């Protein structure tokens, strides 16, 4: 009975961790957008700018399969960092979510500054923005792993296989979400831009 109660409690904590992941991503995003015209952020070698330029280059060449791979691999890396960050007690998960939200808004701000209207940006990003759910879910898994490690260090029982099956199912869901989002972005959204 103790394992059952621990599993139910872990499932409830997962949903709280999902909310935490959402907030850690969306707050820096919103804060950056408030400073969209006030602050210009100079980053000489940003990975987010680099990936956007690579995607743009391949999109302009109508190389949709490369665009798909670049988007999928970028989102997969983000999700793996979030999940693996649980081993570092959630610190890497939290910092990755914060940076990802900030750089997403910074990319949004740069595109807006270069002349694309907000309505146009939303028209091209909203169809595939469900990839964010995958990022937030991976954050929740990372925080769940951190909690498991902390609980184990505090002497609590290690969870049974039900807990790992639960996290495994969400990991598969994340993979499907980011695959679908990359497909929509590469083959639908990008084709309407170029």
Backbone as JSON Lines, residues from 0, in Angstrom:
{"i":0,"aa":"X","n":[0.82,-1.2,0.0],"ca":[0.0,0.0,0.0],"c":[0.86,1.26,0.0]}
{"i":1,"aa":"X","n":[2.02,1.18,0.64],"ca":[2.91,2.33,0.72],"c":[3.41,2.74,-0.66]}
{"i":2,"aa":"X","n":[3.77,1.72,-1.5],"ca":[4.23,2.03,-2.86],"c":[3.13,2.66,-3.68]}
{"i":3,"aa":"X","n":[1.89,2.19,-3.49],"ca":[0.75,2.74,-4.22],"c":[0.56,4.21,-3.87]}
{"i":4,"aa":"X","n":[0.59,4.52,-2.58],"ca":[0.43,5.9,-2.13],"c":[1.58,6.77,-2.63]}
{"i":5,"aa":"X","n":[2.8,6.21,-2.62],"ca":[3.95,6.97,-3.13],"c":[3.77,7.26,-4.62]}
{"i":6,"aa":"X","n":[3.24,6.28,-5.38],"ca":[3.05,6.47,-6.81],"c":[1.99,7.54,-7.07]}
{"i":7,"aa":"X","n":[0.89,7.49,-6.33],"ca":[-0.17,8.5,-6.48],"c":[0.38,9.88,-6.15]}
{"i":8,"aa":"X","n":[1.15,9.97,-5.08],"ca":[1.77,11.25,-4.71],"c":[2.75,11.73,-5.77]}
{"i":9,"aa":"X","n":[3.49,10.8,-6.36],"ca":[4.45,11.16,-7.41],"c":[3.72,11.67,-8.66]}
{"i":10,"aa":"X","n":[2.57,11.07,-8.97],"ca":[1.79,11.54,-10.12],"c":[1.28,12.96,-9.87]}
{"i":11,"aa":"X","n":[0.83,13.21,-8.65],"ca":[0.37,14.58,-8.33],"c":[1.52,15.57,-8.42]}
{"i":12,"aa":"X","n":[2.68,15.17,-7.92],"ca":[3.86,16.04,-7.99],"c":[4.25,16.31,-9.44]}
{"i":13,"aa":"X","n":[4.08,15.31,-10.31],"ca":[4.42,15.48,-11.72],"c":[3.65,16.65,-12.31]}
{"i":14,"aa":"X","n":[2.36,16.74,-11.99],"ca":[1.55,17.84,-12.54],"c":[1.98,19.18,-11.97]}
{"i":15,"aa":"X","n":[2.41,19.2,-10.72],"ca":[2.96,20.44,-10.15],"c":[4.28,20.8,-10.82]}
{"i":16,"aa":"X","n":[5.09,19.78,-11.12],"ca":[6.34,20.03,-11.82],"c":[6.1,20.52,-13.25]}
{"i":17,"aa":"X","n":[5.01,20.06,-13.87],"ca":[4.65,20.56,-15.19],"c":[4.31,22.04,-15.12]}
{"i":18,"aa":"X","n":[3.57,22.44,-14.11],"ca":[3.25,23.85,-13.9],"c":[4.53,24.66,-13.65]}
{"i":19,"aa":"X","n":[5.42,24.11,-12.83],"ca":[6.7,24.78,-12.57],"c":[7.5,24.95,-13.86]}
{"i":20,"aa":"X","n":[7.54,23.91,-14.7],"ca":[8.25,23.99,-15.98],"c":[7.66,25.07,-16.87]}
{"i":21,"aa":"X","n":[6.33,25.12,-16.91],"ca":[5.65,26.15,-17.7],"c":[6.04,27.54,-17.21]}
{"i":22,"aa":"X","n":[5.99,27.74,-15.91],"ca":[6.31,29.07,-15.35],"c":[7.77,29.45,-15.57]}
{"i":23,"aa":"X","n":[8.67,28.49,-15.42],"ca":[10.09,28.78,-15.63],"c":[10.39,29.11,-17.08]}
{"i":24,"aa":"X","n":[9.57,28.65,-18.0],"ca":[9.75,28.99,-19.41],"c":[9.04,30.29,-19.76]}
{"i":25,"aa":"X","n":[7.79,30.43,-19.33],"ca":[6.96,31.54,-19.8],"c":[7.33,32.88,-19.14]}
{"i":26,"aa":"X","n":[7.77,32.86,-17.88],"ca":[8.11,34.13,-17.23],"c":[9.28,34.84,-17.9]}
{"i":27,"aa":"X","n":[10.4,34.16,-18.19],"ca":[11.46,34.84,-18.93],"c":[11.02,35.27,-20.34]}
{"i":28,"aa":"X","n":[10.15,34.46,-20.95],"ca":[9.61,34.82,-22.27],"c":[8.86,36.15,-22.19]}
{"i":29,"aa":"X","n":[7.97,36.26,-21.22],"ca":[7.17,37.49,-21.06],"c":[8.05,38.67,-20.68]}
{"i":30,"aa":"X","n":[8.98,38.45,-19.75],"ca":[9.87,39.53,-19.33],"c":[10.66,40.05,-20.52]}
{"i":31,"aa":"X","n":[11.19,39.15,-21.35],"ca":[11.95,39.57,-22.53],"c":[11.05,40.35,-23.49]}
{"i":32,"aa":"X","n":[9.8,39.93,-23.65],"ca":[8.91,40.64,-24.56],"c":[8.57,42.04,-24.07]}
{"i":33,"aa":"X","n":[8.54,42.24,-22.75],"ca":[8.3,43.58,-22.23],"c":[9.43,44.54,-22.59]}
{"i":34,"aa":"X","n":[10.6,43.98,-22.8],"ca":[11.75,44.79,-23.15],"c":[12.09,44.67,-24.64]}
{"i":35,"aa":"X","n":[11.08,44.33,-25.44],"ca":[11.28,44.09,-26.87],"c":[11.87,45.3,-27.59]}
{"i":36,"aa":"X","n":[11.45,46.5,-27.22],"ca":[11.96,47.71,-27.87],"c":[12.89,48.5,-26.97]}
{"i":37,"aa":"X","n":[13.0,48.12,-25.71],"ca":[13.79,48.89,-24.76],"c":[15.25,48.45,-24.77]}
{"i":38,"aa":"X","n":[15.46,47.15,-24.77],"ca":[16.81,46.62,-24.62],"c":[17.17,45.81,-25.86]}
{"i":39,"aa":"X","n":[18.32,46.1,-26.41],"ca":[18.82,45.26,-27.49],"c":[19.92,44.4,-26.91]}
{"i":40,"aa":"X","n":[19.75,43.13,-27.02],"ca":[20.69,42.2,-26.4],"c":[21.69,41.76,-27.46]}
{"i":41,"aa":"X","n":[22.94,42.0,-27.17],"ca":[24.01,41.62,-28.1],"c":[24.62,40.31,-27.64]}
{"i":42,"aa":"X","n":[24.49,39.31,-28.48],"ca":[25.09,38.01,-28.2],"c":[25.92,37.66,-29.43]}
{"i":43,"aa":"X","n":[27.21,37.56,-29.23],"ca":[28.09,37.35,-30.38],"c":[27.95,35.95,-30.96]}
{"i":44,"aa":"X","n":[27.83,34.94,-30.13],"ca":[27.78,33.58,-30.63],"c":[26.71,32.78,-29.91]}
{"i":45,"aa":"X","n":[25.48,33.1,-30.19],"ca":[24.37,32.42,-29.53],"c":[23.96,31.19,-30.33]}
{"i":46,"aa":"X","n":[23.79,30.08,-29.62],"ca":[23.37,28.85,-30.29],"c":[21.97,29.0,-30.88]}
{"i":47,"aa":"X","n":[21.11,29.79,-30.21],"ca":[19.76,29.95,-30.74],"c":[19.77,30.72,-32.05]}
{"i":48,"aa":"X","n":[20.63,31.74,-32.16],"ca":[20.75,32.49,-33.41],"c":[21.35,31.59,-34.48]}
{"i":49,"aa":"X","n":[22.33,30.78,-34.1],"ca":[22.99,29.88,-35.04],"c":[21.99,28.88,-35.62]}
{"i":50,"aa":"X","n":[21.16,28.28,-34.79],"ca":[20.2,27.28,-35.28],"c":[19.15,27.94,-36.16]}
{"i":51,"aa":"X","n":[18.72,29.16,-35.79],"ca":[17.73,29.87,-36.61],"c":[18.32,30.19,-37.98]}
{"i":52,"aa":"X","n":[19.59,30.6,-38.02],"ca":[20.19,30.91,-39.33],"c":[20.37,29.65,-40.17]}
{"i":53,"aa":"X","n":[20.72,28.53,-39.54],"ca":[20.84,27.27,-40.29],"c":[19.48,26.84,-40.86]}
{"i":54,"aa":"X","n":[18.44,26.95,-40.03],"ca":[17.1,26.58,-40.48],"c":[16.67,27.49,-41.63]}
{"i":55,"aa":"X","n":[16.93,28.78,-41.49],"ca":[16.56,29.74,-42.53],"c":[17.29,29.44,-43.83]}
{"i":56,"aa":"X","n":[18.58,29.15,-43.74],"ca":[19.38,28.83,-44.93],"c":[18.8,27.63,-45.66]}
{"i":57,"aa":"X","n":[18.48,26.57,-44.93],"ca":[17.93,25.38,-45.56],"c":[16.5,25.61,-46.06]}
{"i":58,"aa":"X","n":[15.75,26.44,-45.37],"ca":[14.38,26.74,-45.81],"c":[14.39,27.53,-47.12]}
{"i":59,"aa":"X","n":[15.34,28.46,-47.24],"ca":[15.44,29.24,-48.47],"c":[15.85,28.37,-49.66]}
{"i":60,"aa":"X","n":[16.53,27.25,-49.38],"ca":[16.91,26.31,-50.44],"c":[15.82,25.26,-50.68]}
{"i":61,"aa":"X","n":[14.69,25.41,-49.99],"ca":[13.59,24.42,-50.04],"c":[14.04,23.02,-49.65]}
{"i":62,"aa":"X","n":[14.98,22.95,-48.74],"ca":[15.49,21.67,-48.23],"c":[14.73,21.34,-46.95]}
{"i":63,"aa":"X","n":[13.47,20.92,-47.12],"ca":[12.6,20.72,-45.97],"c":[13.04,19.55,-45.08]}
{"i":64,"aa":"X","n":[13.66,18.54,-45.65],"ca":[14.11,17.43,-44.81],"c":[15.21,17.87,-43.85]}
{"i":65,"aa":"X","n":[16.11,18.74,-44.31],"ca":[17.15,19.28,-43.41],"c":[16.54,20.18,-42.36]}
{"i":66,"aa":"X","n":[15.55,20.97,-42.76],"ca":[14.85,21.84,-41.81],"c":[14.2,20.99,-40.73]}
{"i":67,"aa":"X","n":[13.51,19.93,-41.17],"ca":[12.86,19.01,-40.23],"c":[13.88,18.43,-39.24]}
{"i":68,"aa":"X","n":[15.01,17.94,-39.76],"ca":[16.04,17.34,-38.89],"c":[16.62,18.36,-37.91]}
{"i":69,"aa":"X","n":[16.91,19.56,-38.4],"ca":[17.48,20.6,-37.52],"c":[16.51,20.96,-36.39]}
{"i":70,"aa":"X","n":[15.25,21.13,-36.73],"ca":[14.25,21.5,-35.72],"c":[14.06,20.36,-34.73]}
{"i":71,"aa":"X","n":[13.92,19.13,-35.24],"ca":[13.72,17.99,-34.37],"c":[14.92,17.79,-33.44]}
{"i":72,"aa":"X","n":[16.12,17.83,-33.98],"ca":[17.33,17.62,-33.16],"c":[17.47,18.72,-32.12]}
{"i":73,"aa":"X","n":[17.18,19.97,-32.5],"ca":[17.27,21.07,-31.54],"c":[16.28,20.88,-30.39]}
{"i":74,"aa":"X","n":[15.04,20.52,-30.71],"ca":[14.03,20.3,-29.66],"c":[14.35,19.06,-28.84]}
{"i":75,"aa":"X","n":[14.89,18.03,-29.49],"ca":[15.27,16.81,-28.77],"c":[16.38,17.11,-27.77]}
{"i":76,"aa":"X","n":[17.37,17.89,-28.18],"ca":[18.46,18.27,-27.26],"c":[17.91,19.02,-26.05]}
{"i":77,"aa":"X","n":[16.99,19.94,-26.31],"ca":[16.39,20.71,-25.22],"c":[15.68,19.78,-24.24]}
{"i":78,"aa":"X","n":[14.9,18.84,-24.77],"ca":[14.16,17.9,-23.92],"c":[15.1,16.97,-23.16]}
{"i":79,"aa":"X","n":[16.16,16.51,-23.81],"ca":[17.13,15.63,-23.14],"c":[17.87,16.36,-22.02]}
{"i":80,"aa":"X","n":[18.17,17.64,-22.24],"ca":[18.81,18.44,-21.18],"c":[17.85,18.58,-20.0]}
{"i":81,"aa":"X","n":[16.57,18.83,-20.31],"ca":[15.58,18.95,-19.23],"c":[15.46,17.66,-18.43]}
{"i":82,"aa":"X","n":[15.39,16.53,-19.13],"ca":[15.25,15.25,-18.44],"c":[16.53,14.9,-17.69]}
{"i":83,"aa":"X","n":[17.66,15.01,-18.37],"ca":[18.95,14.71,-17.74],"c":[19.3,15.65,-16.62]}
{"i":84,"aa":"X","n":[18.73,16.85,-16.65],"ca":[18.98,17.82,-15.59],"c":[18.48,17.37,-14.24]}
{"i":85,"aa":"X","n":[17.6,16.37,-14.24],"ca":[17.12,15.82,-12.98],"c":[18.24,15.19,-12.17]}
{"i":86,"aa":"X","n":[19.24,14.65,-12.87],"ca":[20.38,14.04,-12.19],"c":[21.16,15.1,-11.41]}
{"i":87,"aa":"X","n":[21.12,16.34,-11.9],"ca":[21.79,17.44,-11.2],"c":[20.81,18.17,-10.28]}
{"i":88,"aa":"X","n":[19.85,17.4,-9.76],"ca":[18.84,17.86,-8.8],"c":[17.97,18.99,-9.35]}
{"i":89,"aa":"X","n":[17.79,19.0,-10.66],"ca":[16.88,19.95,-11.29],"c":[17.48,21.3,-11.63]}
{"i":90,"aa":"X","n":[18.72,21.53,-11.25],"ca":[19.34,22.84,-11.52],"c":[19.49,23.05,-13.03]}
{"i":91,"aa":"X","n":[19.99,22.05,-13.74],"ca":[20.16,22.16,-15.19],"c":[18.8,22.25,-15.88]}
{"i":92,"aa":"X","n":[17.81,21.55,-15.36],"ca":[16.46,21.6,-15.92],"c":[15.91,23.01,-15.82]}
{"i":93,"aa":"X","n":[16.0,23.59,-14.63],"ca":[15.47,24.94,-14.41],"c":[16.2,25.96,-15.28]}
{"i":94,"aa":"X","n":[17.52,25.9,-15.31],"ca":[18.26,26.89,-16.1],"c":[18.0,26.72,-17.59]}
{"i":95,"aa":"X","n":[17.84,25.49,-18.06],"ca":[17.54,25.27,-19.48],"c":[16.16,25.82,-19.85]}
{"i":96,"aa":"X","n":[15.18,25.62,-18.98],"ca":[13.84,26.15,-19.25],"c":[13.85,27.68,-19.29]}
{"i":97,"aa":"X","n":[14.56,28.28,-18.34],"ca":[14.65,29.75,-18.29],"c":[15.34,30.28,-19.55]}
{"i":98,"aa":"X","n":[16.48,29.69,-19.91],"ca":[17.2,30.16,-21.1],"c":[16.4,29.93,-22.37]}
{"i":99,"aa":"X","n":[15.72,28.78,-22.45],"ca":[14.94,28.48,-23.64],"c":[13.8,29.48,-23.81]}
{"i":100,"aa":"X","n":[13.12,29.81,-22.73],"ca":[12.04,30.81,-22.79],"c":[12.56,32.17,-23.19]}
{"i":101,"aa":"X","n":[13.7,32.55,-22.61],"ca":[14.29,33.85,-22.92],"c":[14.71,33.92,-24.39]}
{"i":102,"aa":"X","n":[15.42,32.89,-24.87],"ca":[15.9,32.93,-26.25],"c":[14.77,32.79,-27.27]}
{"i":103,"aa":"X","n":[13.69,32.1,-26.9],"ca":[12.53,32.04,-27.79],"c":[11.95,33.44,-27.96]}
{"i":104,"aa":"X","n":[11.83,34.17,-26.87],"ca":[11.32,35.54,-26.94],"c":[12.3,36.45,-27.67]}
{"i":105,"aa":"X","n":[13.59,36.21,-27.48],"ca":[14.6,37.03,-28.15],"c":[14.54,36.81,-29.66]}
{"i":106,"aa":"X","n":[14.33,35.56,-30.08],"ca":[14.18,35.27,-31.51],"c":[12.92,35.96,-32.04]}
{"i":107,"aa":"X","n":[11.85,35.88,-31.27],"ca":[10.59,36.55,-31.61],"c":[10.84,38.05,-31.77]}
{"i":108,"aa":"X","n":[11.57,38.64,-30.82],"ca":[11.86,40.08,-30.84],"c":[12.71,40.45,-32.05]}
{"i":109,"aa":"X","n":[13.7,39.63,-32.37],"ca":[14.57,39.9,-33.52],"c":[13.78,39.87,-34.82]}
{"i":110,"aa":"X","n":[12.92,38.87,-34.97],"ca":[12.09,38.77,-36.17],"c":[11.17,39.98,-36.28]}
{"i":111,"aa":"X","n":[10.59,40.39,-35.15],"ca":[9.7,41.55,-35.12],"c":[10.48,42.82,-35.49]}
{"i":112,"aa":"X","n":[11.68,42.95,-34.94],"ca":[12.51,44.13,-35.22],"c":[12.9,44.2,-36.69]}
{"i":113,"aa":"X","n":[13.04,43.04,-37.33],"ca":[13.42,43.0,-38.74],"c":[12.24,43.2,-39.69]}
{"i":114,"aa":"X","n":[11.09,43.55,-39.14],"ca":[9.98,43.97,-39.98],"c":[8.77,43.08,-40.06]}
{"i":115,"aa":"X","n":[8.79,41.93,-39.44],"ca":[7.6,41.06,-39.49],"c":[6.66,41.45,-38.36]}
{"i":116,"aa":"X","n":[5.41,41.65,-38.7],"ca":[4.42,42.03,-37.7],"c":[4.1,40.89,-36.74]}
{"i":117,"aa":"X","n":[3.59,41.25,-35.58],"ca":[3.28,40.25,-34.55],"c":[2.22,39.26,-35.06]}
{"i":118,"aa":"X","n":[1.22,39.77,-35.77],"ca":[0.19,38.89,-36.33],"c":[0.78,37.87,-37.29]}
{"i":119,"aa":"X","n":[1.72,38.33,-38.12],"ca":[2.37,37.44,-39.07],"c":[3.24,36.4,-38.36]}
{"i":120,"aa":"X","n":[3.95,36.84,-37.32],"ca":[4.78,35.91,-36.54],"c":[3.9,34.83,-35.92]}
{"i":121,"aa":"X","n":[2.8,35.25,-35.31],"ca":[1.9,34.29,-34.67],"c":[1.28,33.34,-35.7]}
{"i":122,"aa":"X","n":[0.97,33.85,-36.88],"ca":[0.4,33.01,-37.94],"c":[1.35,31.87,-38.31]}
{"i":123,"aa":"X","n":[2.65,32.16,-38.27],"ca":[3.63,31.15,-38.66],"c":[4.11,30.28,-37.5]}
{"i":124,"aa":"X","n":[3.94,30.76,-36.27],"ca":[4.44,29.98,-35.13],"c":[3.36,29.19,-34.38]}
{"i":125,"aa":"X","n":[2.15,29.69,-34.34],"ca":[1.1,29.02,-33.58],"c":[0.8,27.59,-34.05]}
{"i":126,"aa":"X","n":[0.84,27.29,-35.36],"ca":[0.53,25.91,-35.77],"c":[1.47,24.85,-35.19]}
{"i":127,"aa":"X","n":[2.7,25.22,-34.87],"ca":[3.64,24.22,-34.35],"c":[4.1,24.53,-32.93]}
{"i":128,"aa":"X","n":[3.45,25.44,-32.25],"ca":[3.89,25.81,-30.9],"c":[3.58,24.72,-29.87]}
{"i":129,"aa":"X","n":[2.88,23.65,-30.28],"ca":[2.63,22.56,-29.34],"c":[3.92,21.84,-28.97]}
{"i":130,"aa":"X","n":[5.03,22.14,-29.67],"ca":[6.33,21.6,-29.27],"c":[6.69,22.04,-27.86]}
{"i":131,"aa":"X","n":[6.15,23.19,-27.46],"ca":[6.41,23.7,-26.1],"c":[5.89,22.74,-25.05]}
{"i":132,"aa":"X","n":[4.79,22.07,-25.33],"ca":[4.26,21.08,-24.38],"c":[5.3,19.99,-24.14]}
{"i":133,"aa":"X","n":[5.97,19.55,-25.2],"ca":[7.04,18.56,-25.06],"c":[8.18,19.07,-24.2]}
{"i":134,"aa":"X","n":[8.53,20.33,-24.38],"ca":[9.6,20.93,-23.58],"c":[9.19,21.02,-22.12]}
{"i":135,"aa":"X","n":[7.95,21.44,-21.86],"ca":[7.47,21.54,-20.48],"c":[7.33,20.17,-19.84]}
{"i":136,"aa":"X","n":[6.84,19.19,-20.59],"ca":[6.72,17.83,-20.05],"c":[8.11,17.26,-19.71]}
{"i":137,"aa":"X","n":[9.09,17.53,-20.57],"ca":[10.44,17.04,-20.28],"c":[11.0,17.71,-19.03]}
{"i":138,"aa":"X","n":[10.63,18.97,-18.82],"ca":[11.02,19.65,-17.57],"c":[10.4,18.98,-16.36]}
{"i":139,"aa":"X","n":[9.12,18.6,-16.5],"ca":[8.44,17.92,-15.39],"c":[9.1,16.58,-15.09]}
{"i":140,"aa":"X","n":[9.53,15.86,-16.12],"ca":[10.23,14.6,-15.9],"c":[11.56,14.85,-15.2]}
{"i":141,"aa":"X","n":[12.29,15.88,-15.64],"ca":[13.56,16.22,-14.99],"c":[13.38,16.54,-13.51]}
{"i":142,"aa":"X","n":[12.36,17.33,-13.19],"ca":[12.11,17.66,-11.79],"c":[11.66,16.43,-11.0]}
{"i":143,"aa":"X","n":[10.91,15.52,-11.67],"ca":[10.49,14.28,-11.01],"c":[11.71,13.42,-10.67]}
{"i":144,"aa":"X","n":[12.65,13.34,-11.59],"ca":[13.88,12.59,-11.35],"c":[14.66,13.21,-10.19]}
{"i":145,"aa":"X","n":[14.72,14.54,-10.18],"ca":[15.41,15.23,-9.08],"c":[14.76,14.9,-7.74]}
{"i":146,"aa":"X","n":[13.42,14.88,-7.72],"ca":[12.71,14.55,-6.48],"c":[12.99,13.12,-6.06]}
{"i":147,"aa":"X","n":[13.02,12.18,-7.02],"ca":[13.35,10.79,-6.7],"c":[14.73,10.7,-6.05]}
{"i":148,"aa":"X","n":[15.69,11.4,-6.6],"ca":[17.06,11.36,-6.07],"c":[17.11,11.97,-4.68]}
{"i":149,"aa":"X","n":[16.44,13.1,-4.51],"ca":[16.43,13.76,-3.19],"c":[15.74,12.87,-2.16]}
{"i":150,"aa":"X","n":[14.6,12.29,-2.54],"ca":[13.9,11.38,-1.62],"c":[14.77,10.19,-1.25]}
{"i":151,"aa":"X","n":[15.47,9.63,-2.25],"ca":[16.34,8.49,-1.99],"c":[17.48,8.89,-1.04]}
{"i":152,"aa":"X","n":[18.05,10.07,-1.24],"ca":[19.12,10.55,-0.35],"c":[18.61,10.79,1.07]}
{"i":153,"aa":"X","n":[17.33,11.08,1.2],"ca":[16.73,11.31,2.52],"c":[16.29,10.01,3.17]}
{"i":154,"aa":"X","n":[16.51,8.88,2.48],"ca":[16.21,7.59,3.08],"c":[14.84,7.03,2.77]}
{"i":155,"aa":"X","n":[14.12,7.64,1.86],"ca":[12.81,7.11,1.49],"c":[12.97,5.94,0.54]}
{"i":156,"aa":"X","n":[11.92,5.12,0.45],"ca":[11.94,3.96,-0.44],"c":[12.08,4.39,-1.89]}
{"i":157,"aa":"X","n":[12.82,3.61,-2.64],"ca":[12.95,3.84,-4.07],"c":[11.62,3.46,-4.72]}
{"i":158,"aa":"X","n":[11.13,4.24,-5.68],"ca":[9.81,3.96,-6.25],"c":[9.78,2.64,-7.01]}
{"i":159,"aa":"X","n":[8.57,2.1,-7.13],"ca":[8.41,0.84,-7.86],"c":[8.36,1.11,-9.36]}
{"i":160,"aa":"X","n":[8.2,0.05,-10.13],"ca":[8.25,0.16,-11.59],"c":[7.11,0.99,-12.17]}
{"i":161,"aa":"X","n":[5.98,1.1,-11.46],"ca":[4.86,1.9,-11.96],"c":[5.28,3.35,-12.21]}
{"i":162,"aa":"X","n":[6.1,3.86,-11.32],"ca":[6.55,5.25,-11.46],"c":[7.41,5.41,-12.72]}
{"i":163,"aa":"X","n":[8.3,4.46,-12.96],"ca":[9.16,4.54,-14.14],"c":[8.37,4.32,-15.43]}
{"i":164,"aa":"X","n":[7.34,3.48,-15.39],"ca":[6.46,3.3,-16.55],"c":[5.73,4.61,-16.85]}
{"i":165,"aa":"X","n":[5.27,5.27,-15.8],"ca":[4.58,6.56,-15.94],"c":[5.5,7.57,-16.63]}
{"i":166,"aa":"X","n":[6.73,7.7,-16.16],"ca":[7.68,8.64,-16.76],"c":[8.07,8.2,-18.17]}
{"i":167,"aa":"X","n":[8.16,6.89,-18.39],"ca":[8.48,6.37,-19.72],"c":[7.4,6.7,-20.74]}
{"i":168,"aa":"X","n":[6.14,6.59,-20.33],"ca":[5.03,6.92,-21.23],"c":[5.08,8.39,-21.62]}
{"i":169,"aa":"X","n":[5.39,9.24,-20.66],"ca":[5.49,10.66,-20.98],"c":[6.71,10.95,-21.85]}
{"i":170,"aa":"X","n":[7.77,10.19,-21.69],"ca":[8.94,10.35,-22.55],"c":[8.59,10.02,-24.0]}
{"i":171,"aa":"X","n":[7.82,8.94,-24.2],"ca":[7.37,8.61,-25.56],"c":[6.43,9.68,-26.12]}
{"i":172,"aa":"X","n":[5.56,10.2,-25.26],"ca":[4.67,11.27,-25.68],"c":[5.47,12.5,-26.11]}
{"i":173,"aa":"X","n":[6.51,12.82,-25.37],"ca":[7.37,13.96,-25.71],"c":[7.99,13.75,-27.09]}
{"i":174,"aa":"X","n":[8.48,12.55,-27.33],"ca":[9.1,12.24,-28.63],"c":[8.09,12.43,-29.76]}
{"i":175,"aa":"X","n":[6.87,11.96,-29.57],"ca":[5.82,12.13,-30.59],"c":[5.48,13.6,-30.79]}
{"i":176,"aa":"X","n":[5.41,14.35,-29.7],"ca":[5.07,15.77,-29.79],"c":[6.14,16.52,-30.58]}
{"i":177,"aa":"X","n":[7.41,16.32,-30.24],"ca":[8.43,17.11,-30.94],"c":[8.64,16.64,-32.37]}
{"i":178,"aa":"X","n":[8.4,15.35,-32.65],"ca":[8.44,14.88,-34.04],"c":[7.32,15.54,-34.85]}
{"i":179,"aa":"X","n":[6.12,15.55,-34.3],"ca":[4.97,16.15,-34.99],"c":[5.16,17.65,-35.19]}
{"i":180,"aa":"X","n":[5.65,18.32,-34.17],"ca":[5.87,19.77,-34.27],"c":[6.93,20.09,-35.32]}
{"i":181,"aa":"X","n":[8.01,19.31,-35.35],"ca":[9.05,19.53,-36.36],"c":[8.5,19.31,-37.76]}
{"i":182,"aa":"X","n":[7.65,18.29,-37.91],"ca":[7.03,18.03,-39.22],"c":[6.16,19.21,-39.63]}
{"i":183,"aa":"X","n":[5.3,19.67,-38.73],"ca":[4.41,20.79,-39.04],"c":[5.22,22.04,-39.38]}
{"i":184,"aa":"X","n":[6.27,22.3,-38.6],"ca":[7.07,23.5,-38.84],"c":[7.81,23.42,-40.17]}
{"i":185,"aa":"X","n":[8.41,22.28,-40.46],"ca":[9.22,22.14,-41.67],"c":[8.37,22.04,-42.94]}
{"i":186,"aa":"X","n":[7.31,21.24,-42.89],"ca":[6.58,20.95,-44.11],"c":[5.33,21.8,-44.31]}
{"i":187,"aa":"X","n":[4.88,22.5,-43.26],"ca":[3.67,23.31,-43.4],"c":[3.97,24.79,-43.17]}
{"i":188,"aa":"X","n":[4.49,25.11,-41.95],"ca":[4.74,26.52,-41.62],"c":[5.82,27.15,-42.5]}
{"i":189,"aa":"X","n":[6.94,26.46,-42.66],"ca":[8.05,27.02,-43.45],"c":[7.68,27.16,-44.92]}
{"i":190,"aa":"X","n":[6.89,26.25,-45.44],"ca":[6.53,26.32,-46.86],"c":[5.65,27.53,-47.15]}
{"i":191,"aa":"X","n":[4.93,28.01,-46.15],"ca":[4.1,29.19,-46.37],"c":[4.89,30.49,-46.24]}
{"i":192,"aa":"X","n":[6.13,30.42,-45.69],"ca":[6.96,31.6,-45.54],"c":[7.8,31.82,-46.8]}
{"i":193,"aa":"X","n":[8.44,30.73,-47.27],"ca":[9.37,30.87,-48.41],"c":[8.7,30.67,-49.73]}
